[in-house]
């Protein structure tokens, strides 16, 4: 199962990237995440590990396996019969940047669970993309006097 959601954010990539990699603050802008806890002390990047708690899902530990500063990060988690890979990419666009969230699940159990989880997974990936857009587009906006 592979799900991909892209959203254009009307902010430059260099403004969006710090929000995207500040993973512990994701629960502030997406209801798809209840809590993210960093399990290491280093700056977020290759080898970082986080524990993610999501509504209706088992709490799991993710490991950052790919990281290109300002451009993308990929993290992965494993559980019995399922391997999950999530990638977050940023590409400049004419009006800001395009952020793409991709999640892919593989393994024998992934195929069995697909009918039960695909709707929830699609909603969560969409919530994360739209939540990031809203968060980034409202950051730094000065209210009218």
C-alpha positions in Angstrom: 0.0 0.0 0.0 1.4 3.4 -1.0 -0.3 6.7 -0.2 1.0 10.1 -1.4 -0.3 13.6 -0.7 1.2 16.8 -2.0 0.3 20.3 -1.0 1.6 23.7 -2.1 2.6 26.0 0.7 2.8 29.7 0.0 6.1 30.0 1.9 9.6 29.4 0.7 11.1 25.9 1.4 13.6 27.4 3.8 10.7 28.6 6.0 8.9 25.3 5.8 11.8 23.0 6.5 12.4 24.0 10.2 8.7 23.5 10.9 8.7 20.1 9.2 11.7 18.8 11.1 10.6 20.1 14.5 8.8 16.8 14.9 8.0 17.1 18.6 5.7 20.0 17.8 3.7 18.1 15.1 0.8 17.5 17.6 0.3 21.3 17.7 -0.7 21.3 14.0 -2.1 17.9 13.2 -4.7 15.8 15.1 -3.2 12.7 13.4 -0.4 12.7 16.1 -1.0 12.6 19.8 2.6 12.8 20.9 6.1 12.6 19.4 9.0 11.9 21.7 12.6 12.2 20.6 14.7 9.3 21.9 18.0 10.9 21.2 19.7 14.2 22.0 21.4 15.1 18.7 19.9 17.5 16.2 17.2 15.8 14.1 18.8 14.0 11.2 20.2 10.7 10.1 19.9 8.1 12.8 17.4 10.0 14.9 14.8 8.0 16.6 11.3 9.1 17.8 8.4 7.4 19.5 5.1 8.4 17.9 1.7 8.0 19.4 -1.3 8.3 17.1 -5.1 7.9 17.7 -6.4 4.4 16.9 -2.9 3.1 16.2 -0.2 1.3 18.2 2.6 3.5 19.5 5.8 2.8 17.4 9.4 3.9 17.2 10.6 5.4 13.9 14.2 5.7 12.7 15.4 8.4 10.3 17.1 6.5 7.5 17.5 9.2 4.9 18.1 12.9 5.4 18.9 15.7 3.0 19.1 19.1 4.7 16.3 21.4 3.5 15.0 18.8 1.0 13.7 15.5 2.5 13.7 13.0 5.3 12.6 9.4 5.4 11.9 7.4 8.5 10.9 3.8 9.0 9.4 1.5 11.5 9.0 -2.2 11.7 6.5 -4.4 13.5 5.5 -8.0 13.1 4.7 -8.6 9.4 4.7 -4.9 8.5 7.4 -2.5 7.4 6.3 1.2 7.1 8.3 3.8 5.3 7.3 7.5 5.4 9.0 10.2 3.3 8.6 14.0 3.5 10.0 16.0 0.7 10.1 19.7 -0.1 10.5 21.2 -3.6 10.5 24.9 -4.5 7.6 26.1 -6.6 6.6 29.4 -8.3 4.7 30.6 -5.2 6.5 28.8 -2.4 7.1 25.1 -2.2 5.4 21.8 -2.7 5.6 19.3 0.2 4.9 15.7 -0.4 4.1 13.2 2.3 4.4 9.5 1.2 3.7 6.5 3.3 4.3 2.9 2.1 3.5 -0.3 4.0 5.0 -3.6 3.0 4.9 -7.2 4.3 2.5 -10.1 4.5 0.5 -8.5 7.4 0.3 -5.1 5.5 -1.8 -6.8 2.8 -4.1 -8.4 5.4 -4.6 -5.1 7.3 -4.9 -2.9 4.2 -8.7 -2.9 4.0 -8.9 -1.9 7.7 -6.2 0.8 7.7 -6.2 2.4 4.2 -9.0 4.9 5.0 -7.4 6.0 8.3 -3.9 6.2 6.8 -5.2 8.4 3.9 -6.9 10.7 6.4 -3.8 11.0 8.6 -1.5 11.7 5.7 -3.9 14.4 4.4 -4.3 15.9 7.9 -0.5 16.1 8.2 -0.1 17.8 4.8 -2.9 20.3 5.4 -1.9 20.9 9.0 1.7 21.8 7.9 0.3 24.1 5.2 -1.9 26.0 7.7 0.9 26.2 10.3 3.5 27.5 7.8 1.2 30.0 6.1 0.1 31.5 9.4 3.5 31.7 11.0 4.8 35.2 10.9 1.6 36.7 9.7 1.0 40.0 11.4 -2.6 40.7 12.3 -4.1 44.0 10.8 -3.9 47.0 13.2 
